[in-house]
Amino acid sequence: MCEVGEDYREPAPAGPPPPRPCREQKCVKCKEGLPVVVIRAGDAFCRDCFKVFYVHKFRAVLGKNRLVFPGEKVLLAWSGGPSSSSMLWQVLEGLSQDSAKRLRFVPGVVFADEGAACGRSPEDRAKTLAEAKLVLQTVGFPWHIVALEEVFSLPPSVLRCSARELVGTEGAYKAAVDSFLQQHHVLGEEKQSRPCPQHPQGRAGPPTAGQTEALSRLFNSVKTLTAKEELLQTLRTHLILHVARTHGYSKGFSDERHGDVVVVRPMREHTLKEVAFYNRLFAVPSVFTPAVDTKAPEKASIHRLMEAFILRLQAQFPSTVSTVYRTSEKLVKAPRDGCAAGTPGPRCLLCMCVLDVDTADSATAFGAQTSSQLPQTQPPIAEAEAPTVSCCHSGMGRAQHCCRMEEDDPRACVMEQLCYGCRVNMKDLPSLDPLPPYILAEAQLRSQRAEAEQEIQEHLLEAEDGARPGATSAEQAHEDGARPGATSAEQEGADGL
């Protein structure tokens, strides 16, 4: 049985530590060079073979499903950490003339300053920005620096899933390659070798004091670290999505929840040990930026607890992380009853995933709605004294809300538009007032649109029993098995035969 005070730390291994590579040991790949890196027990690589192994894993993620087309604009989300810095260096080397198989997309970099959410001083934030600009200028890609406070000026359209242009499959990719090669020969080899450095594009100036205070008030009002991490991830994604749409980027380093912008994660196959060794051996620069979970204990949040659990398994079973990723890719939620398999359903207001809380009577709907709305300390009301309020939307598929509740309680209007995970996180936010305006505006717009659609449905003429809407009398008679134009006596005779 699990106990509250149980210590989950694993005991020290009883056996001897794995042997270190000696002078007699050779690289497992080339069998000639001296090993400098031991990734797993017995997998010792020399410097050159380790680089080939590392680059191949990065290229395999991009080329496996041909996610990035030649000439496509790709926005690289760089946080300054080891993994994103390694990704930036992989793209920089892949676009150079010395690369064997050069990358063919047009990159740009975005850096989000999250210092206000972590309570950092303006001096520390300015120092971090100076270090980040130095690295970005060295790379030479077009770059954008944005502050997390800018979420308070985002438009509500950020939360809408834009239609994505269908690019087809094999033929479309080959056509994109041919077009890119023609442009490559016309414009010249030297100009296409790497993108020209451009002036930074992003915020015109530092965020205002009011925006910084509003962001600090928002994160200070959140009770748990888990909810803070989820909220930070959500706001960061919305801000990067807005930058990508504003500057014409269609890929960002896969889920396709945003429609016109596809998120790709090419570093997911790399372990932290591999990233650390690569950055050390090849002098990849990085910028340290404290996060909301910096110096937090292991059990402070669900994310930290799961990270520690997975890393312990990874130390004993090296394929744990890749197995978790590949298994999660195969998990697909079954379509709702009454919805076509290819028809997208309503999406969550925050994470933009398909809502997993059904409006019909189900265990998920009951647990997500009643647990968040019924007060815990309210005394039970007798059945005779219980007020009977008729809901104008009864039978219309609403999630157990009526107009009066939604008008009096805007929180219920927002909560019904969230998935189950976001509803649980929003419980740790006592009030919705500190949220950015674009979230509340989009929630109100969706609610008004839903009410308008219900009013239209009420005024539509319902088809007769067994009749198909829009069918003529002759078509309906043919579907019912009757002969068009036949009298009742003739039809009875035909039925008797």
Secondary structure, DSSP 8 states (H G I E B T S, - for coil): ---TT--------SS-------TT---TTTSSS---EEEETTEEE-HHHHHHHHHHHHHHHHHHTT-S-TT-EEEEE--SSHHHHHHHHHHHHHTSTT-SS---SEEEEEEEE-TTTTT--HHHHHHHHHHHHHHHHHH-S-EEEEEGGGGGG--GGGGS--------SHHHHHHHHHHHHHHHHHH-HHHHSS-------S-SS---HHHHHHHHHHHHH--SHHHHHHHHHHHHHHHHHHHHHHTT--EE--B-TTSSSEE--TTTTS-HHHHHHHHHHTT--------TTTT--TTSSHHHHHHHHHHHHHHHSTTHHHHHHHHHHT------TTS-TTS---B-TTT--B--S-SSS-HHHHHHHHHHHS-SS-----TTTS-----TTTTTT-SS--HHHHHH-HHHHHHTTS-HHHHHHHTT-S-STTS-HHHHHHHHHHHHHHHHHHHHHHHS----TT--TT--HHHHHHHTT--TT--HHHHHHHHH-
